[in-house]
Amino acid sequence: MNPIASEKYREISADRGNTTITVLIGCLSLTSFFLFCSVGAQFAVTSREVNNAADASALAGAIELSHGISQPCSKAKRIAQLNESRLTKCTVSGSTVVVSVVKSLPTSQLNNLIGLVSASAKAGF
């Protein structure tokens, strides 16, 4: 074998395994990126759901109030429960109902990381 070619072969063979490490780092980076995107998407969906639940609860309370029912918060609580949320605050001021609603994220690991997602809404006539 040519001495120059033999020396080149030794240099190349000394680099064995670098490609494996590079590919593993790339796979880890892609996995982390997709995990981050998944968490962001779950948070965005839950945030939209809790906003909808708050709006629906406030509207239900305001409708009850417009029909002359003195305790519209019970209806607002029921609507929040139907939306898989929890009513944390309900205030009636004149002809206006203000509610606050919370909802947990779909996975318990995200709840430990982010906590509950909350929203408030106001409706009246």
Jmol script that loads the backbone (N, CA, C; Angstrom):
load data "model"
ATOM      1  N   MET A   1       0.851  -1.185   0.000  1.00  0.00           N
ATOM      2  CA  MET A   1       0.000   0.000   0.000  1.00  0.00           C
ATOM      3  C   MET A   1       0.890   1.239   0.000  1.00  0.00           C
ATOM      4  N   ASN A   2       0.495   2.218  -0.660  1.00  0.00           N
ATOM      5  CA  ASN A   2       1.196   3.485  -0.755  1.00  0.00           C
ATOM      6  C   ASN A   2       1.308   4.093   0.641  1.00  0.00           C
ATOM      7  N   PRO A   3       2.469   4.625   1.077  1.00  0.00           N
ATOM      8  CA  PRO A   3       2.605   5.189   2.421  1.00  0.00           C
ATOM      9  C   PRO A   3       1.693   6.385   2.662  1.00  0.00           C
ATOM     10  N   ILE A   4       1.453   7.190   1.653  1.00  0.00           N
ATOM     11  CA  ILE A   4       0.554   8.349   1.817  1.00  0.00           C
ATOM     12  C   ILE A   4      -0.886   7.859   2.004  1.00  0.00           C
ATOM     13  N   ALA A   5      -1.294   6.887   1.222  1.00  0.00           N
ATOM     14  CA  ALA A   5      -2.638   6.335   1.356  1.00  0.00           C
ATOM     15  C   ALA A   5      -2.801   5.651   2.701  1.00  0.00           C
ATOM     16  N   SER A   6      -1.748   4.963   3.157  1.00  0.00           N
ATOM     17  CA  SER A   6      -1.794   4.281   4.461  1.00  0.00           C
ATOM     18  C   SER A   6      -1.975   5.291   5.586  1.00  0.00           C
ATOM     19  N   GLU A   7      -1.283   6.409   5.495  1.00  0.00           N
ATOM     20  CA  GLU A   7      -1.397   7.455   6.519  1.00  0.00           C
ATOM     21  C   GLU A   7      -2.799   8.079   6.507  1.00  0.00           C
ATOM     22  N   LYS A   8      -3.352   8.320   5.302  1.00  0.00           N
ATOM     23  CA  LYS A   8      -4.715   8.856   5.190  1.00  0.00           C
ATOM     24  C   LYS A   8      -5.718   7.884   5.809  1.00  0.00           C
ATOM     25  N   TYR A   9      -5.523   6.582   5.568  1.00  0.00           N
ATOM     26  CA  TYR A   9      -6.426   5.572   6.111  1.00  0.00           C
ATOM     27  C   TYR A   9      -6.406   5.597   7.641  1.00  0.00           C
ATOM     28  N   ARG A  10      -5.227   5.762   8.224  1.00  0.00           N
ATOM     29  CA  ARG A  10      -5.122   5.831   9.690  1.00  0.00           C
ATOM     30  C   ARG A  10      -5.846   7.070  10.230  1.00  0.00           C
ATOM     31  N   GLU A  11      -5.762   8.198   9.530  1.00  0.00           N
ATOM     32  CA  GLU A  11      -6.450   9.417   9.963  1.00  0.00           C
ATOM     33  C   GLU A  11      -7.963   9.232   9.911  1.00  0.00           C
ATOM     34  N   ILE A  12      -8.443   8.619   8.855  1.00  0.00           N
ATOM     35  CA  ILE A  12      -9.881   8.394   8.720  1.00  0.00           C
ATOM     36  C   ILE A  12     -10.371   7.395   9.750  1.00  0.00           C
ATOM     37  N   SER A  13      -9.621   6.332   9.956  1.00  0.00           N
ATOM     38  CA  SER A  13     -10.065   5.321  10.918  1.00  0.00           C
ATOM     39  C   SER A  13     -10.023   5.849  12.349  1.00  0.00           C
ATOM     40  N   ALA A  14      -9.231   6.867  12.629  1.00  0.00           N
ATOM     41  CA  ALA A  14      -9.195   7.454  13.970  1.00  0.00           C
ATOM     42  C   ALA A  14     -10.452   8.270  14.255  1.00  0.00           C
ATOM     43  N   ASP A  15     -11.187   8.681  13.217  1.00  0.00           N
ATOM     44  CA  ASP A  15     -12.398   9.472  13.367  1.00  0.00           C
ATOM     45  C   ASP A  15     -13.653   8.613  13.476  1.00  0.00           C
ATOM     46  N   ARG A  16     -13.512   7.316  13.563  1.00  0.00           N
ATOM     47  CA  ARG A  16     -14.675   6.425  13.618  1.00  0.00           C
ATOM     48  C   ARG A  16     -15.521   6.743  14.848  1.00  0.00           C
ATOM     49  N   GLY A  17     -16.835   6.764  14.683  1.00  0.00           N
ATOM     50  CA  GLY A  17     -17.755   7.024  15.791  1.00  0.00           C
ATOM     51  C   GLY A  17     -18.233   8.458  15.864  1.00  0.00           C
ATOM     52  N   ASN A  18     -17.542   9.367  15.215  1.00  0.00           N
ATOM     53  CA  ASN A  18     -17.972  10.769  15.243  1.00  0.00           C
ATOM     54  C   ASN A  18     -19.322  10.950  14.570  1.00  0.00           C
ATOM     55  N   THR A  19     -19.568  10.218  13.509  1.00  0.00           N
ATOM     56  CA  THR A  19     -20.845  10.314  12.816  1.00  0.00           C
ATOM     57  C   THR A  19     -21.980   9.843  13.713  1.00  0.00           C
ATOM     58  N   THR A  20     -21.741   8.780  14.454  1.00  0.00           N
ATOM     59  CA  THR A  20     -22.766   8.270  15.370  1.00  0.00           C
ATOM     60  C   THR A  20     -23.122   9.310  16.419  1.00  0.00           C
ATOM     61  N   ILE A  21     -22.140   9.943  16.980  1.00  0.00           N
ATOM     62  CA  ILE A  21     -22.375  10.961  18.011  1.00  0.00           C
ATOM     63  C   ILE A  21     -23.115  12.157  17.400  1.00  0.00           C
ATOM     64  N   THR A  22     -22.724  12.554  16.214  1.00  0.00           N
ATOM     65  CA  THR A  22     -23.383  13.681  15.541  1.00  0.00           C
ATOM     66  C   THR A  22     -24.849  13.359  15.252  1.00  0.00           C
ATOM     67  N   VAL A  23     -25.111  12.137  14.768  1.00  0.00           N
ATOM     68  CA  VAL A  23     -26.490  11.732  14.484  1.00  0.00           C
ATOM     69  C   VAL A  23     -27.301  11.675  15.770  1.00  0.00           C
ATOM     70  N   LEU A  24     -26.731  11.162  16.855  1.00  0.00           N
ATOM     71  CA  LEU A  24     -27.442  11.108  18.138  1.00  0.00           C
ATOM     72  C   LEU A  24     -27.774  12.505  18.656  1.00  0.00           C
ATOM     73  N   ILE A  25     -26.847  13.415  18.530  1.00  0.00           N
ATOM     74  CA  ILE A  25     -27.105  14.802  18.966  1.00  0.00           C
ATOM     75  C   ILE A  25     -28.204  15.422  18.114  1.00  0.00           C
ATOM     76  N   GLY A  26     -28.175  15.160  16.807  1.00  0.00           N
ATOM     77  CA  GLY A  26     -29.227  15.669  15.923  1.00  0.00           C
ATOM     78  C   GLY A  26     -30.594  15.096  16.278  1.00  0.00           C
ATOM     79  N   CYS A  27     -30.648  13.794  16.558  1.00  0.00           N
ATOM     80  CA  CYS A  27     -31.925  13.165  16.942  1.00  0.00           C
ATOM     81  C   CYS A  27     -32.440  13.726  18.266  1.00  0.00           C
ATOM     82  N   LEU A  28     -31.534  13.931  19.211  1.00  0.00           N
ATOM     83  CA  LEU A  28     -31.933  14.506  20.500  1.00  0.00           C
ATOM     84  C   LEU A  28     -32.462  15.924  20.320  1.00  0.00           C
ATOM     85  N   SER A  29     -31.822  16.687  19.456  1.00  0.00           N
ATOM     86  CA  SER A  29     -32.282  18.055  19.194  1.00  0.00           C
ATOM     87  C   SER A  29     -33.665  18.061  18.555  1.00  0.00           C
ATOM     88  N   LEU A  30     -33.881  17.187  17.578  1.00  0.00           N
ATOM     89  CA  LEU A  30     -35.194  17.119  16.927  1.00  0.00           C
ATOM     90  C   LEU A  30     -36.274  16.657  17.898  1.00  0.00           C
ATOM     91  N   THR A  31     -35.963  15.674  18.717  1.00  0.00           N
ATOM     92  CA  THR A  31     -36.930  15.193  19.703  1.00  0.00           C
ATOM     93  C   THR A  31     -37.294  16.289  20.691  1.00  0.00           C
ATOM     94  N   SER A  32     -36.299  17.034  21.145  1.00  0.00           N
ATOM     95  CA  SER A  32     -36.567  18.139  22.070  1.00  0.00           C
ATOM     96  C   SER A  32     -37.429  19.211  21.417  1.00  0.00           C
ATOM     97  N   PHE A  33     -37.154  19.518  20.167  1.00  0.00           N
ATOM     98  CA  PHE A  33     -37.929  20.517  19.449  1.00  0.00           C
ATOM     99  C   PHE A  33     -39.391  20.084  19.317  1.00  0.00           C
ATOM    100  N   PHE A  34     -39.621  18.834  18.920  1.00  0.00           N
ATOM    101  CA  PHE A  34     -40.989  18.351  18.749  1.00  0.00           C
ATOM    102  C   PHE A  34     -41.718  18.265  20.086  1.00  0.00           C
ATOM    103  N   LEU A  35     -41.012  17.931  21.152  1.00  0.00           N
ATOM    104  CA  LEU A  35     -41.619  17.909  22.478  1.00  0.00           C
ATOM    105  C   LEU A  35     -42.040  19.314  22.885  1.00  0.00           C
ATOM    106  N   PHE A  36     -41.182  20.288  22.640  1.00  0.00           N
ATOM    107  CA  PHE A  36     -41.502  21.677  22.946  1.00  0.00           C
ATOM    108  C   PHE A  36     -42.717  22.142  22.145  1.00  0.00           C
ATOM    109  N   CYS A  37     -42.776  21.784  20.870  1.00  0.00           N
ATOM    110  CA  CYS A  37     -43.935  22.150  20.038  1.00  0.00           C
ATOM    111  C   CYS A  37     -45.205  21.489  20.545  1.00  0.00           C
ATOM    112  N   SER A  38     -45.102  20.258  20.995  1.00  0.00           N
ATOM    113  CA  SER A  38     -46.267  19.541  21.517  1.00  0.00           C
ATOM    114  C   SER A  38     -46.798  20.205  22.786  1.00  0.00           C
ATOM    115  N   VAL A  39     -45.904  20.589  23.674  1.00  0.00           N
ATOM    116  CA  VAL A  39     -46.318  21.273  24.909  1.00  0.00           C
ATOM    117  C   VAL A  39     -46.969  22.608  24.570  1.00  0.00           C
ATOM    118  N   GLY A  40     -46.387  23.344  23.645  1.00  0.00           N
ATOM    119  CA  GLY A  40     -46.962  24.624  23.237  1.00  0.00           C
ATOM    120  C   GLY A  40     -48.341  24.465  22.624  1.00  0.00           C
ATOM    121  N   ALA A  41     -48.514  23.441  21.811  1.00  0.00           N
ATOM    122  CA  ALA A  41     -49.816  23.193  21.191  1.00  0.00           C
ATOM    123  C   ALA A  41     -50.860  22.807  22.232  1.00  0.00           C
ATOM    124  N   GLN A  42     -50.482  21.951  23.198  1.00  0.00           N
ATOM    125  CA  GLN A  42     -51.427  21.569  24.251  1.00  0.00           C
ATOM    126  C   GLN A  42     -51.821  22.775  25.094  1.00  0.00           C
ATOM    127  N   PHE A  43     -50.866  23.640  25.382  1.00  0.00           N
ATOM    128  CA  PHE A  43     -51.178  24.843  26.147  1.00  0.00           C
ATOM    129  C   PHE A  43     -52.108  25.763  25.364  1.00  0.00           C
ATOM    130  N   ALA A  44     -51.857  25.922  24.075  1.00  0.00           N
ATOM    131  CA  ALA A  44     -52.702  26.794  23.249  1.00  0.00           C
ATOM    132  C   ALA A  44     -54.129  26.258  23.167  1.00  0.00           C
ATOM    133  N   VAL A  45     -54.277  24.960  22.987  1.00  0.00           N
ATOM    134  CA  VAL A  45     -55.614  24.366  22.900  1.00  0.00           C
ATOM    135  C   VAL A  45     -56.345  24.514  24.230  1.00  0.00           C
ATOM    136  N   THR A  46     -55.666  24.223  25.333  1.00  0.00           N
ATOM    137  CA  THR A  46     -56.302  24.332  26.653  1.00  0.00           C
ATOM    138  C   THR A  46     -56.658  25.780  26.959  1.00  0.00           C
ATOM    139  N   SER A  47     -55.806  26.706  26.564  1.00  0.00           N
ATOM    140  CA  SER A  47     -56.099  28.123  26.782  1.00  0.00           C
ATOM    141  C   SER A  47     -57.360  28.542  26.031  1.00  0.00           C
ATOM    142  N   ARG A  48     -57.503  28.093  24.801  1.00  0.00           N
ATOM    143  CA  ARG A  48     -58.700  28.411  24.012  1.00  0.00           C
ATOM    144  C   ARG A  48     -59.931  27.772  24.648  1.00  0.00           C
ATOM    145  N   GLU A  49     -59.806  26.524  25.118  1.00  0.00           N
ATOM    146  CA  GLU A  49     -60.936  25.835  25.752  1.00  0.00           C
ATOM    147  C   GLU A  49     -61.383  26.544  27.021  1.00  0.00           C
ATOM    148  N   VAL A  50     -60.439  26.998  27.842  1.00  0.00           N
ATOM    149  CA  VAL A  50     -60.821  27.664  29.089  1.00  0.00           C
ATOM    150  C   VAL A  50     -61.428  29.036  28.796  1.00  0.00           C
ATOM    151  N   ASN A  51     -60.968  29.703  27.745  1.00  0.00           N
ATOM    152  CA  ASN A  51     -61.602  30.975  27.347  1.00  0.00           C
ATOM    153  C   ASN A  51     -63.045  30.747  26.901  1.00  0.00           C
ATOM    154  N   ASN A  52     -63.258  29.696  26.127  1.00  0.00           N
ATOM    155  CA  ASN A  52     -64.619  29.369  25.693  1.00  0.00           C
ATOM    156  C   ASN A  52     -65.505  29.006  26.876  1.00  0.00           C
ATOM    157  N   ALA A  53     -64.963  28.259  27.826  1.00  0.00           N
ATOM    158  CA  ALA A  53     -65.739  27.873  29.012  1.00  0.00           C
ATOM    159  C   ALA A  53     -66.115  29.107  29.838  1.00  0.00           C
ATOM    160  N   ALA A  54     -65.187  30.049  29.965  1.00  0.00           N
ATOM    161  CA  ALA A  54     -65.484  31.275  30.713  1.00  0.00           C
ATOM    162  C   ALA A  54     -66.561  32.093  30.004  1.00  0.00           C
ATOM    163  N   ASP A  55     -66.453  32.226  28.693  1.00  0.00           N
ATOM    164  CA  ASP A  55     -67.465  32.964  27.936  1.00  0.00           C
ATOM    165  C   ASP A  55     -68.843  32.318  28.069  1.00  0.00           C
ATOM    166  N   ALA A  56     -68.881  30.998  27.919  1.00  0.00           N
ATOM    167  CA  ALA A  56     -70.167  30.292  28.011  1.00  0.00           C
ATOM    168  C   ALA A  56     -70.758  30.400  29.409  1.00  0.00           C
ATOM    169  N   SER A  57     -69.925  30.308  30.432  1.00  0.00           N
ATOM    170  CA  SER A  57     -70.415  30.421  31.815  1.00  0.00           C
ATOM    171  C   SER A  57     -70.972  31.806  32.098  1.00  0.00           C
ATOM    172  N   ALA A  58     -70.256  32.830  31.638  1.00  0.00           N
ATOM    173  CA  ALA A  58     -70.733  34.198  31.860  1.00  0.00           C
ATOM    174  C   ALA A  58     -72.039  34.449  31.115  1.00  0.00           C
ATOM    175  N   LEU A  59     -72.134  33.958  29.896  1.00  0.00           N
ATOM    176  CA  LEU A  59     -73.372  34.132  29.133  1.00  0.00           C
ATOM    177  C   LEU A  59     -74.540  33.385  29.774  1.00  0.00           C
ATOM    178  N   ALA A  60     -74.285  32.174  30.249  1.00  0.00           N
ATOM    179  CA  ALA A  60     -75.350  31.407  30.903  1.00  0.00           C
ATOM    180  C   ALA A  60     -75.821  32.122  32.169  1.00  0.00           C
ATOM    181  N   GLY A  61     -74.885  32.664  32.926  1.00  0.00           N
ATOM    182  CA  GLY A  61     -75.252  33.412  34.124  1.00  0.00           C
ATOM    183  C   GLY A  61     -76.053  34.659  33.786  1.00  0.00           C
ATOM    184  N   ALA A  62     -75.646  35.362  32.732  1.00  0.00           N
ATOM    185  CA  ALA A  62     -76.366  36.574  32.329  1.00  0.00           C
ATOM    186  C   ALA A  62     -77.770  36.243  31.825  1.00  0.00           C
ATOM    187  N   ILE A  63     -77.921  35.133  31.124  1.00  0.00           N
ATOM    188  CA  ILE A  63     -79.260  34.726  30.659  1.00  0.00           C
ATOM    189  C   ILE A  63     -80.155  34.392  31.846  1.00  0.00           C
ATOM    190  N   GLU A  64     -79.606  33.685  32.817  1.00  0.00           N
ATOM    191  CA  GLU A  64     -80.374  33.367  34.020  1.00  0.00           C
ATOM    192  C   GLU A  64     -80.776  34.650  34.744  1.00  0.00           C
ATOM    193  N   LEU A  65     -79.856  35.583  34.811  1.00  0.00           N
ATOM    194  CA  LEU A  65     -80.131  36.856  35.472  1.00  0.00           C
ATOM    195  C   LEU A  65     -81.219  37.629  34.723  1.00  0.00           C
ATOM    196  N   SER A  66     -81.194  37.586  33.407  1.00  0.00           N
ATOM    197  CA  SER A  66     -82.205  38.304  32.629  1.00  0.00           C
ATOM    198  C   SER A  66     -83.595  37.673  32.772  1.00  0.00           C
ATOM    199  N   HIS A  67     -83.649  36.397  33.143  1.00  0.00           N
ATOM    200  CA  HIS A  67     -84.929  35.730  33.372  1.00  0.00           C
ATOM    201  C   HIS A  67     -85.425  35.896  34.800  1.00  0.00           C
ATOM    202  N   GLY A  68     -84.708  36.695  35.572  1.00  0.00           N
ATOM    203  CA  GLY A  68     -85.139  37.000  36.927  1.00  0.00           C
ATOM    204  C   GLY A  68     -84.678  36.006  37.982  1.00  0.00           C
ATOM    205  N   ILE A  69     -83.787  35.101  37.640  1.00  0.00           N
ATOM    206  CA  ILE A  69     -83.270  34.132  38.623  1.00  0.00           C
ATOM    207  C   ILE A  69     -82.198  34.832  39.444  1.00  0.00           C
ATOM    208  N   SER A  70     -82.350  34.736  40.777  1.00  0.00           N
ATOM    209  CA  SER A  70     -81.481  35.515  41.659  1.00  0.00           C
ATOM    210  C   SER A  70     -80.096  34.904  41.846  1.00  0.00           C
ATOM    211  N   GLN A  71     -79.898  33.633  41.539  1.00  0.00           N
ATOM    212  CA  GLN A  71     -78.599  32.981  41.718  1.00  0.00           C
ATOM    213  C   GLN A  71     -78.058  32.459  40.374  1.00  0.00           C
ATOM    214  N   PRO A  72     -77.592  33.338  39.513  1.00  0.00           N
ATOM    215  CA  PRO A  72     -77.117  32.895  38.201  1.00  0.00           C
ATOM    216  C   PRO A  72     -75.783  32.141  38.262  1.00  0.00           C
ATOM    217  N   CYS A  73     -75.099  32.244  39.382  1.00  0.00           N
ATOM    218  CA  CYS A  73     -73.788  31.593  39.482  1.00  0.00           C
ATOM    219  C   CYS A  73     -73.893  30.071  39.493  1.00  0.00           C
ATOM    220  N   SER A  74     -75.018  29.526  39.949  1.00  0.00           N
ATOM    221  CA  SER A  74     -75.175  28.072  39.924  1.00  0.00           C
ATOM    222  C   SER A  74     -75.229  27.562  38.481  1.00  0.00           C
ATOM    223  N   LYS A  75     -75.891  28.296  37.614  1.00  0.00           N
ATOM    224  CA  LYS A  75     -75.934  27.925  36.194  1.00  0.00           C
ATOM    225  C   LYS A  75     -74.556  28.104  35.561  1.00  0.00           C
ATOM    226  N   ALA A  76     -73.860  29.169  35.921  1.00  0.00           N
ATOM    227  CA  ALA A  76     -72.511  29.408  35.392  1.00  0.00           C
ATOM    228  C   ALA A  76     -71.568  28.282  35.823  1.00  0.00           C
ATOM    229  N   LYS A  77     -71.721  27.827  37.053  1.00  0.00           N
ATOM    230  CA  LYS A  77     -70.889  26.724  37.546  1.00  0.00           C
ATOM    231  C   LYS A  77     -71.174  25.440  36.770  1.00  0.00           C
ATOM    232  N   ARG A  78     -72.434  25.175  36.513  1.00  0.00           N
ATOM    233  CA  ARG A  78     -72.819  23.973  35.776  1.00  0.00           C
ATOM    234  C   ARG A  78     -72.261  23.999  34.349  1.00  0.00           C
ATOM    235  N   ILE A  79     -72.322  25.151  33.704  1.00  0.00           N
ATOM    236  CA  ILE A  79     -71.793  25.273  32.343  1.00  0.00           C
ATOM    237  C   ILE A  79     -70.275  25.093  32.347  1.00  0.00           C
ATOM    238  N   ALA A  80     -69.593  25.626  33.344  1.00  0.00           N
ATOM    239  CA  ALA A  80     -68.143  25.431  33.446  1.00  0.00           C
ATOM    240  C   ALA A  80     -67.811  23.955  33.603  1.00  0.00           C
ATOM    241  N   GLN A  81     -68.588  23.245  34.430  1.00  0.00           N
ATOM    242  CA  GLN A  81     -68.359  21.813  34.612  1.00  0.00           C
ATOM    243  C   GLN A  81     -68.595  21.043  33.321  1.00  0.00           C
ATOM    244  N   LEU A  82     -69.613  21.424  32.565  1.00  0.00           N
ATOM    245  CA  LEU A  82     -69.868  20.768  31.286  1.00  0.00           C
ATOM    246  C   LEU A  82     -68.714  20.978  30.302  1.00  0.00           C
ATOM    247  N   ASN A  83     -67.985  22.067  30.465  1.00  0.00           N
ATOM    248  CA  ASN A  83     -66.822  22.356  29.632  1.00  0.00           C
ATOM    249  C   ASN A  83     -65.523  21.840  30.260  1.00  0.00           C
ATOM    250  N   GLU A  84     -65.653  20.934  31.227  1.00  0.00           N
ATOM    251  CA  GLU A  84     -64.517  20.317  31.909  1.00  0.00           C
ATOM    252  C   GLU A  84     -63.595  21.354  32.545  1.00  0.00           C
ATOM    253  N   SER A  85     -64.210  22.380  33.111  1.00  0.00           N
ATOM    254  CA  SER A  85     -63.487  23.448  33.790  1.00  0.00           C
ATOM    255  C   SER A  85     -64.083  23.621  35.183  1.00  0.00           C
ATOM    256  N   ARG A  86     -63.430  24.470  35.966  1.00  0.00           N
ATOM    257  CA  ARG A  86     -63.918  24.719  37.322  1.00  0.00           C
ATOM    258  C   ARG A  86     -64.110  26.216  37.510  1.00  0.00           C
ATOM    259  N   LEU A  87     -65.303  26.588  37.964  1.00  0.00           N
ATOM    260  CA  LEU A  87     -65.614  27.989  38.240  1.00  0.00           C
ATOM    261  C   LEU A  87     -64.960  28.364  39.564  1.00  0.00           C
ATOM    262  N   THR A  88     -64.106  29.369  39.546  1.00  0.00           N
ATOM    263  CA  THR A  88     -63.423  29.786  40.773  1.00  0.00           C
ATOM    264  C   THR A  88     -64.004  31.058  41.369  1.00  0.00           C
ATOM    265  N   LYS A  89     -64.656  31.855  40.525  1.00  0.00           N
ATOM    266  CA  LYS A  89     -65.209  33.123  41.016  1.00  0.00           C
ATOM    267  C   LYS A  89     -66.404  33.496  40.160  1.00  0.00           C
ATOM    268  N   CYS A  90     -67.454  33.947  40.816  1.00  0.00           N
ATOM    269  CA  CYS A  90     -68.636  34.426  40.109  1.00  0.00           C
ATOM    270  C   CYS A  90     -69.177  35.627  40.875  1.00  0.00           C
ATOM    271  N   THR A  91     -69.265  36.734  40.189  1.00  0.00           N
ATOM    272  CA  THR A  91     -69.728  37.969  40.813  1.00  0.00           C
ATOM    273  C   THR A  91     -70.873  38.548  39.988  1.00  0.00           C
ATOM    274  N   VAL A  92     -71.933  38.936  40.687  1.00  0.00           N
ATOM    275  CA  VAL A  92     -73.069  39.580  40.028  1.00  0.00           C
ATOM    276  C   VAL A  92     -73.069  41.039  40.445  1.00  0.00           C
ATOM    277  N   SER A  93     -73.048  41.913  39.453  1.00  0.00           N
ATOM    278  CA  SER A  93     -73.057  43.337  39.718  1.00  0.00           C
ATOM    279  C   SER A  93     -74.107  43.974  38.818  1.00  0.00           C
ATOM    280  N   GLY A  94     -75.265  44.270  39.384  1.00  0.00           N
ATOM    281  CA  GLY A  94     -76.361  44.830  38.601  1.00  0.00           C
ATOM    282  C   GLY A  94     -76.858  43.793  37.602  1.00  0.00           C
ATOM    283  N   SER A  95     -76.715  44.106  36.343  1.00  0.00           N
ATOM    284  CA  SER A  95     -77.150  43.168  35.300  1.00  0.00           C
ATOM    285  C   SER A  95     -75.964  42.492  34.613  1.00  0.00           C
ATOM    286  N   THR A  96     -74.839  42.447  35.291  1.00  0.00           N
ATOM    287  CA  THR A  96     -73.618  41.884  34.729  1.00  0.00           C
ATOM    288  C   THR A  96     -73.122  40.725  35.586  1.00  0.00           C
ATOM    289  N   VAL A  97     -72.657  39.673  34.920  1.00  0.00           N
ATOM    290  CA  VAL A  97     -72.072  38.518  35.599  1.00  0.00           C
ATOM    291  C   VAL A  97     -70.608  38.427  35.172  1.00  0.00           C
ATOM    292  N   VAL A  98     -69.717  38.345  36.153  1.00  0.00           N
ATOM    293  CA  VAL A  98     -68.281  38.199  35.894  1.00  0.00           C
ATOM    294  C   VAL A  98     -67.849  36.863  36.476  1.00  0.00           C
ATOM    295  N   VAL A  99     -67.199  36.034  35.653  1.00  0.00           N
ATOM    296  CA  VAL A  99     -66.765  34.717  36.105  1.00  0.00           C
ATOM    297  C   VAL A  99     -65.271  34.531  35.847  1.00  0.00           C
ATOM    298  N   SER A 100     -64.662  33.687  36.665  1.00  0.00           N
ATOM    299  CA  SER A 100     -63.294  33.227  36.450  1.00  0.00           C
ATOM    300  C   SER A 100     -63.328  31.708  36.445  1.00  0.00           C
ATOM    301  N   VAL A 101     -62.633  31.121  35.498  1.00  0.00           N
ATOM    302  CA  VAL A 101     -62.660  29.676  35.288  1.00  0.00           C
ATOM    303  C   VAL A 101     -61.225  29.177  35.167  1.00  0.00           C
ATOM    304  N   VAL A 102     -60.951  27.975  35.694  1.00  0.00           N
ATOM    305  CA  VAL A 102     -59.638  27.347  35.542  1.00  0.00           C
ATOM    306  C   VAL A 102     -59.818  25.951  34.954  1.00  0.00           C
ATOM    307  N   LYS A 103     -58.767  25.496  34.294  1.00  0.00           N
ATOM    308  CA  LYS A 103     -58.768  24.150  33.715  1.00  0.00           C
ATOM    309  C   LYS A 103     -57.345  23.619  33.767  1.00  0.00           C
ATOM    310  N   SER A 104     -57.223  22.340  34.038  1.00  0.00           N
ATOM    311  CA  SER A 104     -55.892  21.738  34.062  1.00  0.00           C
ATOM    312  C   SER A 104     -55.512  21.281  32.662  1.00  0.00           C
ATOM    313  N   LEU A 105     -54.231  21.180  32.439  1.00  0.00           N
ATOM    314  CA  LEU A 105     -53.723  20.710  31.152  1.00  0.00           C
ATOM    315  C   LEU A 105     -53.928  19.207  31.033  1.00  0.00           C
ATOM    316  N   PRO A 106     -53.914  18.664  29.811  1.00  0.00           N
ATOM    317  CA  PRO A 106     -54.252  17.253  29.610  1.00  0.00           C
ATOM    318  C   PRO A 106     -53.338  16.259  30.318  1.00  0.00           C
ATOM    319  N   THR A 107     -52.079  16.590  30.520  1.00  0.00           N
ATOM    320  CA  THR A 107     -51.166  15.643  31.166  1.00  0.00           C
ATOM    321  C   THR A 107     -50.676  16.202  32.488  1.00  0.00           C
ATOM    322  N   SER A 108     -50.509  15.328  33.458  1.00  0.00           N
ATOM    323  CA  SER A 108     -50.124  15.763  34.800  1.00  0.00           C
ATOM    324  C   SER A 108     -48.724  16.369  34.823  1.00  0.00           C
ATOM    325  N   GLN A 109     -47.828  15.913  33.935  1.00  0.00           N
ATOM    326  CA  GLN A 109     -46.483  16.488  33.905  1.00  0.00           C
ATOM    327  C   GLN A 109     -46.532  17.965  33.516  1.00  0.00           C
ATOM    328  N   LEU A 110     -47.429  18.300  32.598  1.00  0.00           N
ATOM    329  CA  LEU A 110     -47.565  19.705  32.210  1.00  0.00           C
ATOM    330  C   LEU A 110     -48.191  20.527  33.331  1.00  0.00           C
ATOM    331  N   ASN A 111     -49.096  19.926  34.100  1.00  0.00           N
ATOM    332  CA  ASN A 111     -49.691  20.648  35.221  1.00  0.00           C
ATOM    333  C   ASN A 111     -48.636  21.005  36.246  1.00  0.00           C
ATOM    334  N   ASN A 112     -47.688  20.090  36.485  1.00  0.00           N
ATOM    335  CA  ASN A 112     -46.612  20.386  37.423  1.00  0.00           C
ATOM    336  C   ASN A 112     -45.701  21.480  36.891  1.00  0.00           C
ATOM    337  N   LEU A 113     -45.524  21.506  35.578  1.00  0.00           N
ATOM    338  CA  LEU A 113     -44.633  22.482  34.962  1.00  0.00           C
ATOM    339  C   LEU A 113     -45.294  23.850  34.812  1.00  0.00           C
ATOM    340  N   ILE A 114     -46.516  23.879  34.314  1.00  0.00           N
ATOM    341  CA  ILE A 114     -47.190  25.139  33.983  1.00  0.00           C
ATOM    342  C   ILE A 114     -48.252  25.508  35.007  1.00  0.00           C
ATOM    343  N   GLY A 115     -48.982  24.537  35.522  1.00  0.00           N
ATOM    344  CA  GLY A 115     -50.073  24.807  36.453  1.00  0.00           C
ATOM    345  C   GLY A 115     -51.404  24.889  35.729  1.00  0.00           C
ATOM    346  N   LEU A 116     -52.381  25.466  36.365  1.00  0.00           N
ATOM    347  CA  LEU A 116     -53.715  25.575  35.779  1.00  0.00           C
ATOM    348  C   LEU A 116     -53.774  26.752  34.809  1.00  0.00           C
ATOM    349  N   VAL A 117     -54.612  26.607  33.813  1.00  0.00           N
ATOM    350  CA  VAL A 117     -54.853  27.683  32.852  1.00  0.00           C
ATOM    351  C   VAL A 117     -56.141  28.377  33.270  1.00  0.00           C
ATOM    352  N   SER A 118     -56.126  29.685  33.343  1.00  0.00           N
ATOM    353  CA  SER A 118     -57.310  30.414  33.818  1.00  0.00           C
ATOM    354  C   SER A 118     -57.761  31.463  32.803  1.00  0.00           C
ATOM    355  N   ALA A 119     -59.045  31.815  32.931  1.00  0.00           N
ATOM    356  CA  ALA A 119     -59.618  32.868  32.080  1.00  0.00           C
ATOM    357  C   ALA A 119     -60.779  33.500  32.816  1.00  0.00           C
ATOM    358  N   SER A 120     -61.080  34.718  32.450  1.00  0.00           N
ATOM    359  CA  SER A 120     -62.212  35.446  33.001  1.00  0.00           C
ATOM    360  C   SER A 120     -63.088  35.954  31.879  1.00  0.00           C
ATOM    361  N   ALA A 121     -64.360  36.122  32.181  1.00  0.00           N
ATOM    362  CA  ALA A 121     -65.284  36.657  31.177  1.00  0.00           C
ATOM    363  C   ALA A 121     -66.373  37.457  31.879  1.00  0.00           C
ATOM    364  N   LYS A 122     -66.973  38.350  31.129  1.00  0.00           N
ATOM    365  CA  LYS A 122     -68.005  39.241  31.651  1.00  0.00           C
ATOM    366  C   LYS A 122     -69.144  39.278  30.642  1.00  0.00           C
ATOM    367  N   ALA A 123     -70.351  39.135  31.139  1.00  0.00           N
ATOM    368  CA  ALA A 123     -71.521  39.211  30.249  1.00  0.00           C
ATOM    369  C   ALA A 123     -72.661  39.877  31.002  1.00  0.00           C
ATOM    370  N   GLY A 124     -73.516  40.519  30.271  1.00  0.00           N
ATOM    371  CA  GLY A 124     -74.653  41.199  30.896  1.00  0.00           C
ATOM    372  C   GLY A 124     -75.634  41.673  29.852  1.00  0.00           C
ATOM    373  N   PHE A 125     -76.671  42.314  30.344  1.00  0.00           N
ATOM    374  CA  PHE A 125     -77.701  42.836  29.433  1.00  0.00           C
ATOM    375  C   PHE A 125     -78.036  44.250  29.802  1.00  0.00           C
TER     376      PHE A 125
END
end "model"
wireframe off; spacefill off
backbone 0.3
color backbone group
